Amino acid sequence: MSDELVFYTNPKSRGRVARWMLEEVGVPYQTEILEYGTTMKDPAYLAINPMGKVPAIQHGNKVVTECAAICAYLADAFPDAKLAPSVADRAEYYRWLFFAAGPLESAVINASLGFAVPEGREVTAGYGTLSDTLDALESAVSGSPYITGETFSAADVYVGSQVSWGLLSGVIEKRDAFEAYARRVTNRNAYRRADELDGPMT
């Protein structure tokens, strides 16, 4: 089996999150830029990701889609990068990685689209309210420099990407804790390399 690592992306997509993670891992990879509505829907790519969206990675004969899964996979596949805690110490790592992939992303995207949960239906939404979700997020980024404590991890790539985008778009309130966390996690060489490779977000 070839261990070639191929990254499918578009610079104006969530692929920027996976790019940052790849740069943190620091292993060689091939980039395939796909376009919305054309090459993302080609049969060749649909065989990689039937959703016809990016990002995706192919590592040998393994395919991983969804940003949080890509971050977690790469941390495990390349342990020398030290981007995942030991298995015994992963409670906070898993908790906030999947919080960001579930409640936080849902709440932020719904807010950006102007969707409000009908009054009395907050339990059905899963995340409750945007305010509840942001309060929980604030608690996560306030107690220590990083999500798992003193050490940066793959969870910070994903959570940090969500926070940074939310602040930029105006959907996440500019609370001091969020802005400080975003500065900490993006003040990294890997983030700067990824940002340079992908270019401006707009």
PASEBA-1860 file (N, C-alpha, C; in nm, 3 decimals):
! residues 202
1> MSDELVFY> 0.084/-0.119/0.000/0.000/0.000/0.000/0.088/0.125/0.000 ~ 0.057/0.219/-0.088/0.126/0.346/-0.089/0.080/0.430/0.029 ~ 0.174/0.502/0.090/0.139/0.590/0.201/0.122/0.734/0.154 ~ 0.107/0.754/0.022/0.090/0.888/-0.031/-0.031/0.956/0.034 ~ -0.014/1.082/0.067/-0.119/1.161/0.131/-0.167/1.266/0.032 ~ -0.295/1.259/-0.003/-0.353/1.352/-0.100/-0.462/1.434/-0.030 ~ -0.458/1.562/-0.052/-0.549/1.657/0.013/-0.636/1.722/-0.094 ~ -0.767/1.702/-0.081/-0.864/1.759/-0.174/-0.927/1.881/-0.107
9> TNPKSRGR> -0.923/1.995/-0.175/-0.967/2.117/-0.109/-1.007/2.225/-0.209 ~ -1.057/2.333/-0.154/-1.074/2.459/-0.225/-1.040/2.567/-0.121 ~ -0.960/2.667/-0.158/-0.917/2.766/-0.059/-1.031/2.843/0.006 ~ -1.147/2.847/-0.059/-1.263/2.919/-0.004/-1.358/2.817/0.060 ~ -1.304/2.734/0.146/-1.385/2.628/0.207/-1.329/2.592/0.343 ~ -1.396/2.497/0.408/-1.346/2.443/0.535/-1.215/2.368/0.515 ~ -1.176/2.350/0.391/-1.046/2.289/0.364/-0.931/2.364/0.430 ~ -0.952/2.491/0.460/-0.848/2.568/0.528/-0.815/2.508/0.665
17> VARWMLEE> -0.914/2.449/0.729/-0.892/2.384/0.859/-0.800/2.264/0.840 ~ -0.831/2.181/0.742/-0.750/2.062/0.717/-0.609/2.101/0.671 ~ -0.599/2.207/0.593/-0.466/2.255/0.549/-0.381/2.291/0.671 ~ -0.441/2.365/0.765/-0.367/2.401/0.886/-0.320/2.276/0.959 ~ -0.408/2.176/0.971/-0.371/2.053/1.040/-0.257/1.981/0.967 ~ -0.264/1.977/0.836/-0.157/1.913/0.758/-0.024/1.983/0.780 ~ -0.028/2.115/0.787/0.096/2.189/0.812/0.147/2.166/0.954 ~ 0.058/2.148/1.049/0.100/2.114/1.185/0.168/1.977/1.188
25> VGVPYQTE> 0.113/1.882/1.113/0.169/1.747/1.110/0.308/1.749/1.046 ~ 0.323/1.830/0.941/0.455/1.849/0.882/0.504/1.738/0.793 ~ 0.414/1.659/0.734/0.455/1.554/0.641/0.420/1.598/0.498 ~ 0.491/1.544/0.397/0.461/1.583/0.260/0.320/1.538/0.219 ~ 0.254/1.620/0.140/0.123/1.584/0.088/0.102/1.651/-0.047 ~ 0.016/1.591/-0.126/-0.020/1.645/-0.257/-0.154/1.715/-0.246 ~ -0.164/1.832/-0.306/-0.289/1.908/-0.300/-0.362/1.902/-0.433 ~ -0.491/1.871/-0.426/-0.578/1.873/-0.543/-0.686/1.979/-0.519
33> ILEYGTTM> -0.682/2.087/-0.596/-0.781/2.194/-0.583/-0.903/2.159/-0.668 ~ -1.018/2.158/-0.605/-1.143/2.127/-0.674/-1.232/2.251/-0.676 ~ -1.317/2.258/-0.777/-1.405/2.373/-0.793/-1.549/2.335/-0.761 ~ -1.622/2.430/-0.705/-1.762/2.408/-0.671/-1.844/2.384/-0.798 ~ -1.930/2.284/-0.792/-2.025/2.259/-0.900/-1.968/2.189/-1.021 ~ -1.835/2.176/-1.028/-1.774/2.109/-1.144/-1.692/1.990/-1.095 ~ -1.564/2.011/-1.068/-1.479/1.897/-1.031/-1.518/1.833/-0.897 ~ -1.585/1.909/-0.808/-1.632/1.846/-0.684/-1.741/1.744/-0.710
41> KDPAYLAI> -1.808/1.757/-0.825/-1.918/1.667/-0.858/-1.879/1.564/-0.965 ~ -1.753/1.564/-1.005/-1.708/1.464/-1.102/-1.716/1.325/-1.040 ~ -1.746/1.223/-1.122/-1.751/1.086/-1.070/-1.623/1.044/-0.998 ~ -1.508/1.091/-1.049/-1.381/1.051/-0.986/-1.374/1.100/-0.842 ~ -1.422/1.222/-0.818/-1.417/1.273/-0.681/-1.532/1.218/-0.598 ~ -1.646/1.196/-0.659/-1.759/1.138/-0.584/-1.724/0.999/-0.532 ~ -1.631/0.932/-0.597/-1.583/0.803/-0.547/-1.501/0.821/-0.419 ~ -1.442/0.940/-0.403/-1.369/0.973/-0.280/-1.466/1.019/-0.172
49> NPMGKVPA> -1.552/1.115/-0.208/-1.650/1.168/-0.113/-1.785/1.181/-0.183 ~ -1.876/1.090/-0.157/-2.007/1.093/-0.224/-2.086/1.221/-0.198 ~ -2.048/1.297/-0.096/-2.113/1.425/-0.071/-2.074/1.530/-0.173 ~ -1.965/1.506/-0.244/-1.921/1.603/-0.344/-1.879/1.735/-0.283 ~ -1.814/1.729/-0.167/-1.768/1.851/-0.101/-1.628/1.828/-0.046 ~ -1.564/1.937/-0.012/-1.430/1.931/0.044/-1.434/1.987/0.187 ~ -1.331/1.949/0.267/-1.211/1.876/0.232/-1.227/1.725/0.245 ~ -1.128/1.658/0.190/-1.111/1.514/0.210/-0.961/1.486/0.201
57> IQHGNKVV> -0.919/1.381/0.266/-0.782/1.334/0.247/-0.786/1.187/0.209 ~ -0.688/1.146/0.131/-0.669/1.005/0.100/-0.527/0.970/0.142 ~ -0.517/0.876/0.234/-0.387/0.834/0.287/-0.369/0.688/0.253 ~ -0.292/0.661/0.149/-0.287/0.524/0.099/-0.425/0.486/0.048 ~ -0.482/0.378/0.103/-0.616/0.337/0.060/-0.725/0.381/0.157 ~ -0.690/0.470/0.249/-0.788/0.520/0.346/-0.836/0.659/0.305 ~ -0.965/0.682/0.319/-1.024/0.813/0.291/-1.087/0.867/0.418 ~ -1.061/0.994/0.446/-1.124/1.060/0.561/-1.185/1.191/0.514
65> TECAAICA> -1.311/1.213/0.550/-1.378/1.339/0.523/-1.419/1.400/0.657 ~ -1.470/1.520/0.653/-1.516/1.597/0.769/-1.395/1.648/0.848 ~ -1.392/1.779/0.868/-1.273/1.844/0.924/-1.230/1.789/1.059 ~ -1.325/1.770/1.150/-1.288/1.720/1.282/-1.227/1.581/1.273 ~ -1.284/1.497/1.186/-1.232/1.362/1.168/-1.093/1.366/1.106 ~ -1.072/1.456/1.010/-0.940/1.470/0.947/-0.837/1.511/1.052 ~ -0.872/1.607/1.136/-0.779/1.650/1.241/-0.744/1.535/1.335 ~ -0.845/1.462/1.380/-0.821/1.351/1.472/-0.741/1.240/1.405
73> YLADAFPD> -0.775/1.210/1.279/-0.703/1.103/1.208/-0.555/1.138/1.191 ~ -0.527/1.258/1.145/-0.388/1.296/1.120/-0.307/1.298/1.249 ~ -0.369/1.340/1.359/-0.298/1.337/1.487/-0.259/1.195/1.525 ~ -0.346/1.099/1.498/-0.316/0.959/1.531/-0.223/0.895/1.429 ~ -0.240/0.931/1.301/-0.158/0.869/1.196/-0.013/0.914/1.202 ~ 0.009/1.034/1.257/0.145/1.088/1.264/0.175/1.131/1.407 ~ 0.196/1.033/1.495/0.211/1.063/1.639/0.335/1.146/1.671 ~ 0.435/1.145/1.583/0.557/1.222/1.611/0.528/1.371/1.622
81> AKLAPSVA> 0.417/1.416/1.563/0.381/1.558/1.570/0.326/1.596/1.707 ~ 0.292/1.496/1.788/0.243/1.518/1.926/0.123/1.613/1.929 ~ 0.023/1.582/1.847/-0.097/1.666/1.838/-0.220/1.602/1.902 ~ -0.199/1.490/1.970/-0.308/1.428/2.046/-0.254/1.385/2.181 ~ -0.331/1.404/2.287/-0.288/1.355/2.418/-0.283/1.202/2.419 ~ -0.224/1.147/2.523/-0.229/1.003/2.539/-0.375/0.960/2.551 ~ -0.403/0.835/2.517/-0.541/0.786/2.519/-0.604/0.806/2.656 ~ -0.528/0.788/2.760/-0.581/0.802/2.896/-0.617/0.947/2.931
89> DRAEYYRW> -0.563/1.042/2.853/-0.585/1.184/2.883/-0.667/1.255/2.777 ~ -0.753/1.182/2.708/-0.825/1.242/2.595/-0.967/1.289/2.626 ~ -1.006/1.291/2.749/-1.144/1.330/2.779/-1.175/1.471/2.728 ~ -1.094/1.568/2.768/-1.118/1.705/2.724/-1.096/1.720/2.574 ~ -1.000/1.651/2.522/-0.971/1.654/2.378/-1.093/1.611/2.297 ~ -1.149/1.496/2.329/-1.268/1.449/2.258/-1.388/1.540/2.285 ~ -1.403/1.579/2.411/-1.519/1.659/2.447/-1.530/1.784/2.363 ~ -1.422/1.863/2.355/-1.430/1.992/2.288/-1.413/1.982/2.137
97> LFFAAGPL> -1.341/1.881/2.091/-1.333/1.859/1.947/-1.471/1.833/1.889 ~ -1.548/1.747/1.955/-1.680/1.713/1.903/-1.787/1.814/1.942 ~ -1.764/1.888/2.049/-1.851/2.003/2.078/-1.843/2.103/1.964 ~ -1.722/2.130/1.917/-1.705/2.226/1.809/-1.763/2.174/1.678 ~ -1.754/2.042/1.656/-1.807/1.984/1.532/-1.958/1.971/1.534 ~ -2.016/1.969/1.654/-2.161/1.951/1.665/-2.231/2.079/1.708 ~ -2.251/2.100/1.838/-2.327/2.217/1.884/-2.273/2.351/1.834 ~ -2.141/2.370/1.841/-2.088/2.501/1.804/-2.110/2.530/1.656
105> ESAVINAS> -2.072/2.437/1.569/-2.090/2.464/1.426/-2.237/2.482/1.392 ~ -2.323/2.398/1.447/-2.466/2.411/1.418/-2.519/2.547/1.462 ~ -2.484/2.589/1.583/-2.534/2.716/1.635/-2.482/2.833/1.553 ~ -2.354/2.830/1.519/-2.293/2.941/1.446/-2.347/2.949/1.304 ~ -2.357/2.836/1.236/-2.407/2.838/1.098/-2.553/2.880/1.095 ~ -2.633/2.828/1.186/-2.774/2.870/1.191/-2.786/3.021/1.212 ~ -2.704/3.073/1.303/-2.708/3.218/1.327/-2.665/3.296/1.203 ~ -2.562/3.247/1.134/-2.514/3.319/1.016/-2.618/3.319/0.904
113> LGFAVPEG> -2.705/3.219/0.902/-2.811/3.210/0.801/-2.939/3.279/0.846 ~ -2.937/3.336/0.966/-3.054/3.405/1.016/-3.162/3.314/1.071 ~ -3.124/3.189/1.102/-3.222/3.094/1.154/-3.223/3.101/1.306 ~ -3.339/3.119/1.364/-3.354/3.121/1.509/-3.438/3.001/1.552 ~ -3.394/2.933/1.656/-3.471/2.820/1.709/-3.602/2.874/1.765 ~ -3.714/2.818/1.726/-3.843/2.866/1.780/-3.846/2.855/1.932 ~ -3.906/2.953/1.996/-3.914/2.953/2.142/-3.982/2.825/2.190 ~ -3.920/2.764/2.290/-3.973/2.639/2.346/-3.921/2.515/2.277
121> REVTAGYG> -3.846/2.531/2.167/-3.793/2.415/2.094/-3.643/2.400/2.110 ~ -3.584/2.465/2.208/-3.439/2.464/2.225/-3.384/2.323/2.248 ~ -3.462/2.239/2.317/-3.415/2.102/2.344/-3.403/2.025/2.212 ~ -3.493/2.048/2.121/-3.490/1.979/1.992/-3.367/2.017/1.913 ~ -3.323/2.141/1.924/-3.208/2.187/1.845/-3.079/2.120/1.886 ~ -3.070/2.067/2.004/-2.946/2.001/2.047/-2.850/2.097/2.114 ~ -2.823/2.211/2.049/-2.731/2.307/2.109/-2.802/2.405/2.201 ~ -2.933/2.399/2.208/-3.008/2.491/2.293/-3.020/2.626/2.225
129> TLSDTLDA> -2.939/2.720/2.269/-2.937/2.852/2.207/-2.793/2.889/2.174 ~ -2.776/2.986/2.086/-2.641/3.035/2.054/-2.574/3.087/2.180 ~ -2.648/3.157/2.264/-2.591/3.211/2.387/-2.540/3.101/2.479 ~ -2.620/2.994/2.495/-2.576/2.881/2.578/-2.447/2.821/2.523 ~ -2.443/2.806/2.391/-2.327/2.744/2.326/-2.203/2.830/2.343 ~ -2.217/2.961/2.327/-2.101/3.049/2.342/-2.055/3.056/2.487 ~ -2.147/3.047/2.580/-2.107/3.044/2.721/-2.024/2.919/2.752 ~ -2.066/2.805/2.697/-1.990/2.681/2.717/-1.853/2.691/2.652
137> LESAVSGS> -1.848/2.749/2.532/-1.721/2.767/2.462/-1.629/2.857/2.542 ~ -1.684/2.964/2.597/-1.602/3.057/2.675/-1.538/2.985/2.793 ~ -1.613/2.897/2.857/-1.557/2.822/2.969/-1.442/2.733/2.925 ~ -1.452/2.681/2.804/-1.349/2.590/2.753/-1.219/2.661/2.721 ~ -1.228/2.784/2.673/-1.107/2.854/2.629/-1.051/2.948/2.735 ~ -1.115/2.954/2.851/-1.073/3.049/2.954/-0.985/2.987/3.062 ~ -0.997/2.859/3.086/-0.931/2.799/3.201/-0.784/2.770/3.184 ~ -0.740/2.756/3.059/-0.601/2.721/3.031/-0.566/2.771/2.892
145> PYITGETF> -0.439/2.772/2.855/-0.404/2.825/2.724/-0.469/2.750/2.608 ~ -0.484/2.618/2.624/-0.538/2.536/2.516/-0.650/2.448/2.567 ~ -0.721/2.386/2.476/-0.839/2.307/2.511/-0.806/2.194/2.609 ~ -0.691/2.132/2.591/-0.656/2.020/2.679/-0.567/2.061/2.795 ~ -0.540/2.190/2.807/-0.454/2.235/2.916/-0.341/2.321/2.865 ~ -0.219/2.281/2.896/-0.102/2.361/2.861/-0.046/2.330/2.723 ~ -0.096/2.224/2.658/-0.036/2.178/2.534/-0.131/2.192/2.416 ~ -0.084/2.250/2.308/-0.160/2.263/2.184/-0.186/2.124/2.126
153> SAADVYVG> -0.307/2.104/2.070/-0.342/1.975/2.012/-0.427/1.995/1.887 ~ -0.457/1.884/1.822/-0.544/1.887/1.704/-0.679/1.949/1.736 ~ -0.725/1.933/1.859/-0.853/1.993/1.896/-0.847/2.145/1.887 ~ -0.730/2.203/1.914/-0.716/2.347/1.902/-0.717/2.394/1.757 ~ -0.669/2.309/1.667/-0.680/2.343/1.524/-0.827/2.359/1.487 ~ -0.908/2.262/1.528/-1.048/2.266/1.488/-1.127/2.372/1.564 ~ -1.114/2.373/1.697/-1.186/2.473/1.775/-1.137/2.613/1.740 ~ -1.006/2.628/1.725/-0.951/2.758/1.691/-0.998/2.809/1.556
161> SQVSWGLL> -1.014/2.718/1.461/-1.065/2.757/1.330/-1.208/2.805/1.340 ~ -1.288/2.736/1.420/-1.428/2.776/1.439/-1.437/2.913/1.506 ~ -1.356/2.933/1.608/-1.360/3.060/1.680/-1.313/3.174/1.590 ~ -1.202/3.152/1.519/-1.148/3.256/1.432/-1.247/3.296/1.323 ~ -1.309/3.194/1.259/-1.407/3.225/1.155/-1.528/3.295/1.213 ~ -1.573/3.250/1.329/-1.689/3.311/1.392/-1.666/3.456/1.428 ~ -1.546/3.488/1.478/-1.513/3.626/1.510/-1.505/3.711/1.384 ~ -1.442/3.655/1.280/-1.428/3.728/1.154/-1.563/3.757/1.090
169> SGVIEKRD> -1.652/3.660/1.096/-1.783/3.676/1.033/-1.880/3.757/1.119 ~ -1.845/3.774/1.246/-1.931/3.849/1.337/-2.038/3.765/1.404 ~ -2.040/3.635/1.378/-2.142/3.548/1.439/-2.106/3.515/1.584 ~ -1.977/3.502/1.611/-1.933/3.481/1.749/-1.900/3.617/1.809 ~ -1.958/3.644/1.926/-1.937/3.771/1.994/-1.788/3.791/2.025 ~ -1.744/3.914/2.016/-1.604/3.944/2.041/-1.577/3.955/2.191 ~ -1.592/3.843/2.257/-1.558/3.837/2.400/-1.407/3.829/2.414 ~ -1.355/3.883/2.524/-1.210/3.885/2.545/-1.150/3.746/2.539
177> AFEAYARR> -1.218/3.648/2.598/-1.166/3.511/2.602/-1.153/3.452/2.462 ~ -1.250/3.480/2.376/-1.245/3.427/2.240/-1.132/3.490/2.160 ~ -1.119/3.621/2.172/-1.014/3.690/2.095/-0.875/3.649/2.143 ~ -0.858/3.632/2.273/-0.728/3.590/2.326/-0.695/3.448/2.282 ~ -0.794/3.359/2.286/-0.771/3.221/2.242/-0.736/3.217/2.094 ~ -0.810/3.290/2.012/-0.783/3.292/1.868/-0.641/3.341/1.840 ~ -0.597/3.442/1.912/-0.460/3.491/1.893/-0.358/3.385/1.931 ~ -0.381/3.316/2.043/-0.286/3.214/2.088/-0.272/3.103/1.985
185> VTNRNAYR> -0.385/3.049/1.939/-0.375/2.929/1.855/-0.330/2.960/1.713 ~ -0.353/3.082/1.666/-0.311/3.116/1.529/-0.171/3.175/1.525 ~ -0.110/3.195/1.640/0.027/3.247/1.644/0.126/3.131/1.634 ~ 0.116/3.061/1.522/0.196/2.941/1.501/0.247/2.940/1.357 ~ 0.367/2.888/1.339/0.425/2.883/1.204/0.339/2.802/1.109 ~ 0.284/2.692/1.157/0.202/2.607/1.071/0.078/2.681/1.023 ~ 0.017/2.759/1.111/-0.099/2.838/1.071/-0.060/2.940/0.964 ~ 0.052/3.007/0.984/0.094/3.107/0.886/0.127/3.044/0.752
193> RADELDGP> 0.191/2.926/0.753/0.220/2.857/0.627/0.090/2.821/0.555 ~ -0.005/2.766/0.629/-0.133/2.727/0.569/-0.205/2.847/0.512 ~ -0.205/2.957/0.585/-0.273/3.077/0.540/-0.210/3.132/0.413 ~ -0.078/3.125/0.406/-0.008/3.172/0.286/-0.039/3.083/0.166 ~ -0.044/2.953/0.188/-0.074/2.859/0.079/-0.213/2.879/0.024 ~ -0.309/2.904/0.113/-0.449/2.917/0.068/-0.484/3.058/0.024 ~ -0.409/3.158/0.067/-0.437/3.294/0.025/-0.554/3.355/0.100 ~ -0.599/3.473/0.058/-0.708/3.543/0.129/-0.835/3.459/0.133
201> MT> -0.911/3.473/0.242/-1.034/3.397/0.258/-1.146/3.451/0.171 ~ -1.140/3.577/0.132/-1.248/3.637/0.053/-1.202/3.666/-0.089
END
